[in-house]
């Protein structure tokens, strides 16, 4: 079973159903529709839920639209979004970077 790690501040949003989408850059897990997932707290390594992928879509960061944020937390600004992803993935993040939008359903 594949795993996805989440920062602790996002876990309550996932569990409440407010966050139903996660965005991943440089998808090394080949996340696909119908994959079963273990959701993990990034800081403790403990499982906090199980989910199934109901949809995936890819696009460049620069091409994101308002509707892409449905089910995903909003950022204060585009600059803040890039800062956030650079903190996760390093300086290789730029407007041309492909993002995989993964819609989840808790099981």
Biotite code that builds the C-alpha atoms (Angstrom):
import biotite.structure as struc

atoms = struc.array([
    struc.Atom([0.000, 0.000, 0.000], chain_id="A", res_id=1, res_name="UNK", atom_name="CA", element="C"),
    struc.Atom([1.302, 3.460, -0.875], chain_id="A", res_id=2, res_name="UNK", atom_name="CA", element="C"),
    struc.Atom([1.764, 6.126, 1.779], chain_id="A", res_id=3, res_name="UNK", atom_name="CA", element="C"),
    struc.Atom([1.344, 9.893, 1.757], chain_id="A", res_id=4, res_name="UNK", atom_name="CA", element="C"),
    struc.Atom([2.763, 12.122, 4.469], chain_id="A", res_id=5, res_name="UNK", atom_name="CA", element="C"),
    struc.Atom([0.979, 15.226, 5.721], chain_id="A", res_id=6, res_name="UNK", atom_name="CA", element="C"),
    struc.Atom([2.168, 18.088, 7.897], chain_id="A", res_id=7, res_name="UNK", atom_name="CA", element="C"),
    struc.Atom([0.405, 18.058, 11.300], chain_id="A", res_id=8, res_name="UNK", atom_name="CA", element="C"),
    struc.Atom([-1.529, 21.276, 10.608], chain_id="A", res_id=9, res_name="UNK", atom_name="CA", element="C"),
    struc.Atom([-3.245, 19.597, 7.630], chain_id="A", res_id=10, res_name="UNK", atom_name="CA", element="C"),
    struc.Atom([-4.369, 16.422, 9.425], chain_id="A", res_id=11, res_name="UNK", atom_name="CA", element="C"),
    struc.Atom([-7.504, 17.932, 11.046], chain_id="A", res_id=12, res_name="UNK", atom_name="CA", element="C"),
    struc.Atom([-8.529, 19.298, 7.624], chain_id="A", res_id=13, res_name="UNK", atom_name="CA", element="C"),
    struc.Atom([-8.175, 15.838, 6.072], chain_id="A", res_id=14, res_name="UNK", atom_name="CA", element="C"),
    struc.Atom([-10.067, 14.117, 8.883], chain_id="A", res_id=15, res_name="UNK", atom_name="CA", element="C"),
    struc.Atom([-12.916, 16.661, 8.833], chain_id="A", res_id=16, res_name="UNK", atom_name="CA", element="C"),
    struc.Atom([-13.368, 16.258, 5.074], chain_id="A", res_id=17, res_name="UNK", atom_name="CA", element="C"),
    struc.Atom([-12.449, 19.882, 4.383], chain_id="A", res_id=18, res_name="UNK", atom_name="CA", element="C"),
    struc.Atom([-9.241, 18.812, 2.619], chain_id="A", res_id=19, res_name="UNK", atom_name="CA", element="C"),
    struc.Atom([-10.030, 16.214, -0.052], chain_id="A", res_id=20, res_name="UNK", atom_name="CA", element="C"),
    struc.Atom([-7.171, 17.030, -2.398], chain_id="A", res_id=21, res_name="UNK", atom_name="CA", element="C"),
    struc.Atom([-3.412, 16.938, -1.996], chain_id="A", res_id=22, res_name="UNK", atom_name="CA", element="C"),
    struc.Atom([-0.860, 18.224, -4.448], chain_id="A", res_id=23, res_name="UNK", atom_name="CA", element="C"),
    struc.Atom([2.383, 16.369, -5.039], chain_id="A", res_id=24, res_name="UNK", atom_name="CA", element="C"),
    struc.Atom([5.413, 17.432, -7.045], chain_id="A", res_id=25, res_name="UNK", atom_name="CA", element="C"),
    struc.Atom([7.906, 15.013, -8.583], chain_id="A", res_id=26, res_name="UNK", atom_name="CA", element="C"),
    struc.Atom([5.553, 12.035, -8.032], chain_id="A", res_id=27, res_name="UNK", atom_name="CA", element="C"),
    struc.Atom([7.964, 9.214, -7.213], chain_id="A", res_id=28, res_name="UNK", atom_name="CA", element="C"),
    struc.Atom([5.105, 6.907, -6.156], chain_id="A", res_id=29, res_name="UNK", atom_name="CA", element="C"),
    struc.Atom([3.227, 6.896, -9.464], chain_id="A", res_id=30, res_name="UNK", atom_name="CA", element="C"),
    struc.Atom([-0.017, 7.816, -7.721], chain_id="A", res_id=31, res_name="UNK", atom_name="CA", element="C"),
    struc.Atom([-3.030, 6.611, -9.735], chain_id="A", res_id=32, res_name="UNK", atom_name="CA", element="C"),
    struc.Atom([-6.823, 6.501, -9.491], chain_id="A", res_id=33, res_name="UNK", atom_name="CA", element="C"),
    struc.Atom([-8.036, 3.634, -7.249], chain_id="A", res_id=34, res_name="UNK", atom_name="CA", element="C"),
    struc.Atom([-4.732, 3.386, -5.324], chain_id="A", res_id=35, res_name="UNK", atom_name="CA", element="C"),
    struc.Atom([-5.238, 2.611, -1.642], chain_id="A", res_id=36, res_name="UNK", atom_name="CA", element="C"),
    struc.Atom([-3.226, 4.849, 0.672], chain_id="A", res_id=37, res_name="UNK", atom_name="CA", element="C"),
    struc.Atom([-2.043, 5.048, 4.244], chain_id="A", res_id=38, res_name="UNK", atom_name="CA", element="C"),
    struc.Atom([-2.017, 8.675, 5.395], chain_id="A", res_id=39, res_name="UNK", atom_name="CA", element="C"),
    struc.Atom([0.900, 9.421, 7.700], chain_id="A", res_id=40, res_name="UNK", atom_name="CA", element="C"),
    struc.Atom([1.730, 12.282, 10.086], chain_id="A", res_id=41, res_name="UNK", atom_name="CA", element="C"),
    struc.Atom([5.026, 13.579, 8.684], chain_id="A", res_id=42, res_name="UNK", atom_name="CA", element="C"),
    struc.Atom([6.434, 14.499, 12.101], chain_id="A", res_id=43, res_name="UNK", atom_name="CA", element="C"),
    struc.Atom([5.531, 11.336, 14.045], chain_id="A", res_id=44, res_name="UNK", atom_name="CA", element="C"),
    struc.Atom([5.445, 8.737, 11.274], chain_id="A", res_id=45, res_name="UNK", atom_name="CA", element="C"),
    struc.Atom([2.121, 7.467, 12.618], chain_id="A", res_id=46, res_name="UNK", atom_name="CA", element="C"),
    struc.Atom([-0.821, 6.518, 10.423], chain_id="A", res_id=47, res_name="UNK", atom_name="CA", element="C"),
    struc.Atom([-3.861, 8.738, 10.918], chain_id="A", res_id=48, res_name="UNK", atom_name="CA", element="C"),
    struc.Atom([-6.221, 7.475, 8.172], chain_id="A", res_id=49, res_name="UNK", atom_name="CA", element="C"),
    struc.Atom([-6.697, 5.312, 5.104], chain_id="A", res_id=50, res_name="UNK", atom_name="CA", element="C"),
    struc.Atom([-7.900, 6.659, 1.778], chain_id="A", res_id=51, res_name="UNK", atom_name="CA", element="C"),
    struc.Atom([-8.455, 5.814, -1.859], chain_id="A", res_id=52, res_name="UNK", atom_name="CA", element="C"),
    struc.Atom([-7.521, 8.013, -4.802], chain_id="A", res_id=53, res_name="UNK", atom_name="CA", element="C"),
    struc.Atom([-10.647, 8.981, -6.729], chain_id="A", res_id=54, res_name="UNK", atom_name="CA", element="C"),
    struc.Atom([-8.974, 11.217, -9.339], chain_id="A", res_id=55, res_name="UNK", atom_name="CA", element="C"),
    struc.Atom([-5.592, 12.564, -10.427], chain_id="A", res_id=56, res_name="UNK", atom_name="CA", element="C"),
    struc.Atom([-4.713, 15.433, -12.739], chain_id="A", res_id=57, res_name="UNK", atom_name="CA", element="C"),
    struc.Atom([-1.415, 17.027, -13.706], chain_id="A", res_id=58, res_name="UNK", atom_name="CA", element="C"),
    struc.Atom([-0.568, 20.574, -14.757], chain_id="A", res_id=59, res_name="UNK", atom_name="CA", element="C"),
    struc.Atom([2.161, 23.151, -14.398], chain_id="A", res_id=60, res_name="UNK", atom_name="CA", element="C"),
    struc.Atom([2.132, 25.300, -11.267], chain_id="A", res_id=61, res_name="UNK", atom_name="CA", element="C"),
    struc.Atom([1.782, 28.423, -13.401], chain_id="A", res_id=62, res_name="UNK", atom_name="CA", element="C"),
    struc.Atom([-1.406, 27.019, -14.971], chain_id="A", res_id=63, res_name="UNK", atom_name="CA", element="C"),
    struc.Atom([-3.367, 26.456, -11.750], chain_id="A", res_id=64, res_name="UNK", atom_name="CA", element="C"),
    struc.Atom([-6.867, 27.926, -11.746], chain_id="A", res_id=65, res_name="UNK", atom_name="CA", element="C"),
    struc.Atom([-9.163, 28.902, -8.873], chain_id="A", res_id=66, res_name="UNK", atom_name="CA", element="C"),
    struc.Atom([-11.211, 25.727, -9.372], chain_id="A", res_id=67, res_name="UNK", atom_name="CA", element="C"),
    struc.Atom([-8.079, 23.609, -8.772], chain_id="A", res_id=68, res_name="UNK", atom_name="CA", element="C"),
    struc.Atom([-8.155, 24.756, -5.145], chain_id="A", res_id=69, res_name="UNK", atom_name="CA", element="C"),
    struc.Atom([-11.494, 23.010, -4.440], chain_id="A", res_id=70, res_name="UNK", atom_name="CA", element="C"),
    struc.Atom([-10.807, 20.605, -1.576], chain_id="A", res_id=71, res_name="UNK", atom_name="CA", element="C"),
    struc.Atom([-7.303, 22.024, -1.098], chain_id="A", res_id=72, res_name="UNK", atom_name="CA", element="C"),
    struc.Atom([-6.057, 24.666, 1.314], chain_id="A", res_id=73, res_name="UNK", atom_name="CA", element="C"),
    struc.Atom([-5.652, 28.146, -0.158], chain_id="A", res_id=74, res_name="UNK", atom_name="CA", element="C"),
    struc.Atom([-2.417, 30.119, -0.063], chain_id="A", res_id=75, res_name="UNK", atom_name="CA", element="C"),
    struc.Atom([-2.179, 33.803, 0.890], chain_id="A", res_id=76, res_name="UNK", atom_name="CA", element="C"),
    struc.Atom([-0.473, 34.514, -2.422], chain_id="A", res_id=77, res_name="UNK", atom_name="CA", element="C"),
    struc.Atom([1.258, 32.849, -5.344], chain_id="A", res_id=78, res_name="UNK", atom_name="CA", element="C"),
    struc.Atom([4.600, 33.701, -3.708], chain_id="A", res_id=79, res_name="UNK", atom_name="CA", element="C"),
    struc.Atom([3.522, 31.931, -0.503], chain_id="A", res_id=80, res_name="UNK", atom_name="CA", element="C"),
    struc.Atom([2.558, 28.848, -2.540], chain_id="A", res_id=81, res_name="UNK", atom_name="CA", element="C"),
    struc.Atom([6.028, 28.721, -4.120], chain_id="A", res_id=82, res_name="UNK", atom_name="CA", element="C"),
    struc.Atom([7.674, 29.245, -0.710], chain_id="A", res_id=83, res_name="UNK", atom_name="CA", element="C"),
    struc.Atom([5.638, 26.380, 0.743], chain_id="A", res_id=84, res_name="UNK", atom_name="CA", element="C"),
    struc.Atom([6.515, 23.942, -2.027], chain_id="A", res_id=85, res_name="UNK", atom_name="CA", element="C"),
    struc.Atom([10.174, 24.993, -2.021], chain_id="A", res_id=86, res_name="UNK", atom_name="CA", element="C"),
    struc.Atom([10.243, 24.209, 1.712], chain_id="A", res_id=87, res_name="UNK", atom_name="CA", element="C"),
    struc.Atom([9.004, 20.675, 0.901], chain_id="A", res_id=88, res_name="UNK", atom_name="CA", element="C"),
    struc.Atom([10.857, 19.989, -2.350], chain_id="A", res_id=89, res_name="UNK", atom_name="CA", element="C"),
    struc.Atom([13.792, 22.427, -2.578], chain_id="A", res_id=90, res_name="UNK", atom_name="CA", element="C"),
    struc.Atom([14.768, 25.152, -5.006], chain_id="A", res_id=91, res_name="UNK", atom_name="CA", element="C"),
    struc.Atom([13.928, 23.087, -8.092], chain_id="A", res_id=92, res_name="UNK", atom_name="CA", element="C"),
    struc.Atom([10.277, 24.268, -7.756], chain_id="A", res_id=93, res_name="UNK", atom_name="CA", element="C"),
    struc.Atom([9.343, 26.886, -10.350], chain_id="A", res_id=94, res_name="UNK", atom_name="CA", element="C"),
    struc.Atom([6.324, 27.923, -12.477], chain_id="A", res_id=95, res_name="UNK", atom_name="CA", element="C"),
    struc.Atom([7.091, 25.143, -14.986], chain_id="A", res_id=96, res_name="UNK", atom_name="CA", element="C"),
    struc.Atom([7.065, 22.410, -12.317], chain_id="A", res_id=97, res_name="UNK", atom_name="CA", element="C"),
    struc.Atom([4.395, 19.760, -12.888], chain_id="A", res_id=98, res_name="UNK", atom_name="CA", element="C"),
    struc.Atom([2.032, 19.281, -9.971], chain_id="A", res_id=99, res_name="UNK", atom_name="CA", element="C"),
    struc.Atom([-0.088, 16.169, -9.521], chain_id="A", res_id=100, res_name="UNK", atom_name="CA", element="C"),
    struc.Atom([-3.443, 16.968, -7.960], chain_id="A", res_id=101, res_name="UNK", atom_name="CA", element="C"),
    struc.Atom([-4.704, 13.924, -6.083], chain_id="A", res_id=102, res_name="UNK", atom_name="CA", element="C"),
    struc.Atom([-8.338, 13.760, -4.927], chain_id="A", res_id=103, res_name="UNK", atom_name="CA", element="C"),
    struc.Atom([-8.836, 11.468, -1.946], chain_id="A", res_id=104, res_name="UNK", atom_name="CA", element="C"),
    struc.Atom([-11.733, 9.757, -0.215], chain_id="A", res_id=105, res_name="UNK", atom_name="CA", element="C"),
    struc.Atom([-11.256, 8.464, 3.314], chain_id="A", res_id=106, res_name="UNK", atom_name="CA", element="C"),
    struc.Atom([-12.107, 4.776, 3.798], chain_id="A", res_id=107, res_name="UNK", atom_name="CA", element="C"),
])
